[in-house]
């Protein structure tokens, strides 16, 4: 967690305050949901909070007119509480879906937030 | 003609115009004009016209380039008179017009090419005549023409000098070599003598060269320098020559190796004297001083047949050293000059025998010492303040010299070396210590104190190890002095450390803090120097003896065993009759104790992690050569203190383990300190191999328990710690061993717990960390005898990997760690475990492949444009895993598992994979490995066909690495399927590659460095089916009959050359003959097919 946001650490370097000083850790993280960059620096003796992150794949069955996705979990449960993601991913998702591809959406869940972060072709259906 | 010059000039203007003034169409048109110009046939008259009339630089440049390429291309069609008239015209043109530099160089190169190609037929007659002409010009013409003549000599030399890198002038390798050799034999020495003669005149004139004269002098010096750095032809294969040339290039100029023809020139005593005079004459001008110094450096490395007789070498050396010393007595070297002097010293010591060196006048050693000390000071100031490294480079060269001097047993005696060594040692130590003992930070420009304020990026102990190793070796030449100095310094500093740390207790006093930092830095250096003096730093796992000089010193002191031991363990503080080495070691151990006490008293925040790391390092290298060693040479004192089973050794091991354990417990968040502590533990685990008593392991076992209870150490440190545990378990016996092994059990339980918990209660990184710890264990397992036992325990964890991959397939770091763990286990253990265990492992791998395939098939088929290689690390890891399994093919039945892996991976090896270089390299290296272990030709045919498809893709790769791997793999497979007959499905599939390969070669669409391997592949394929090459040749010729009938006879002839005298039986002699023919074939075919 950097500045209260769940982040994926993309860069971590330790430096010392002088040759004989103690280590400080410099962290750069990307918010796993909105892609914003956060930085933090703290002594290496400090504890950091680590977010629990869950990734699950859902099969995409429909997209409603107001932009909500209909997703089916492995066990067949349906959910319709997630919106189509912003940006390129959303555009690609929509165009792939419109062209009739079978899609799997990877949903990331952490700190009470959920979001589709990746889309891939569902190969399991081919077999 | 005038018209076309105008067209060209207009086009040139178009090309050079700023982008806003011309349209892209106009630009393309202009480009086309020049493209056409470049392919003009017989353009000589046109070029002359251009050179005479055009005023556009670009057009002139293009014309000169065209002249050269056309000459090379059409050489065989031109008659001798045309060529010589062209050459005369060019020379005349240059003299007349004095064209700008870019044009001059191009034209000079063209003349040089004419000379070189012409000398094939006239055995150098023309070249001789030209040289005579040029010499005349240099001796008597105006300065402008003199410079031109020198430049032409340089250009000619350059054409002959290069071999593997020669611009391709349509000559084969053999002809290049032959031409170079005749040039060396006839003209090189002549040029040398002439040039040296001219330089002598310049020196005798007494006038310092300036302006144009300086330029001319520089040219002359450069010619001489080039000759002295010349690499004479050696009779080696192309490949070997290439390797040698690459090595020499990276290593600076090679030695001056001459044959007997040079004896009359180079052995003249006046010649050496002259070169020193030249340098004295020009040294104030940096431009001239550099080449003149290089000449001196080269002359300091004279070897070869020229000095092989009698005492010629001795005479040469004495003469050289006398003049060298004379020069040194006359000058105060400049910074840059120091580098040359250091180089001369290094080369003299490298190329002349130690007895010769030892017999040199006393000034030799005195000057060396003075200059070394000078450079030490210079280099330490330099470290902190600027990016220039000239002092450090000089210092390193001096150190190399010392390194040879102190290690040569038949050179200088110890007595001769002692005083200089002490001087260098003291100077170095002083520069590293704070005042009053030293001078660190005393000078205004000194960068040392800034250095302390900054963080260090590299590991200090590695950064300085080269220098310190030599300083240590020098210290050992005067052990009494150096050990005593180090002992006194260490005693004083460690006492101060103890008291300062006590002052720190409970209060944050800044003045104490500053004092502490200075003290840490002092101790850091004292410990590093001590380490390199009393022991030798080697790789982990290697054991070395105590250095000879230290042993002799200890023995010669003949101290009292009892008194020494009592002092060591701190029972007595009386230093009388105590062995000096033990005294020093006791002080080191005591410093470690102060550290431990401070850490345990909660002063971790005040102690330097860097110093802790240095201390761990020193204890590590000390333990490695002193503790528990079995040697009759160690003398009574060291033997009884640290020999196998001695009380002293048990005592020290426990002490060191306890200290390392304290560092881990109290400085776990300081990566550098914790890492070095685990390295120390690993070494301690290593060298317990003979004595397995339980009390040695006591501290180890408490660490095991601490880690099992959840140590909160950072992941990387935990991994290293588990490695140390595994090493220990390898060497321990009985109860200790089984208790050490509990660390693996505890880790497996932990893994099980993570897996059974709901996935969102334990963060994922803990799982990845745990897997990394298992990797640490596999890295630590050592001896064949205990592998099985440790492997069985490990299998319990490996067994869970398919399940992990299934559940966590979406977490790349977990997947990667899991696959790496399998790979490491296969690499380190699989080959030496029993069959039934191996089979269990292979089953785990089989399931792993299946699970991986379930989630990742098609992973590579759709690589997005912006793909980053890191995203495919897991695929690389899989490939590594298959390689590792394949390499155990002789011990275990691995074929089936490899085939399963390939079935998974082969569909991924497509064109898009080549966009990811690392991945492509791994993939083809894997195929080559599998071929090497004979696993490809036992695959089912349909899988084998996929391999061939993958190879087909790989051959078209731009990277030389990949295409070479493919060719090598083809050779390997071809050799195996040859016995099966050419109508066998494997052979047929493989042979389908031949046509593609041949076309790629002929069209030069394969990287040049792959050509030799490609030739070998063609040969190997033809061996499978002898009619193959002929068939392909016929196909190709037929294609040409339609499109380009003019080249058909030449093509036929070329194929004739290719198969001339070659039998396709796979025997070595024929293989080599084919390679030779292949080179000729290519030079021939590319000559007329490519230039079009």
Interface residues (C-beta under 8 A of the other chain):
Chain A: X14 X15 X16 X17 X18 X19 X20 X21 X22 X23 X43 X44 X45 X50 X51 X52 X53 X54 X55 X56 X57 X106 X121 X123 X124
Chain B: X451 X452 X453 X454 X455 X456 X460 X516 X517 X520 X521 X524 X605 X608 X609 X610 X611 X669 X670 X671 X672 X759 X760 X761 X763 X764 X765 X810 X811 X854 X857 X858 X862
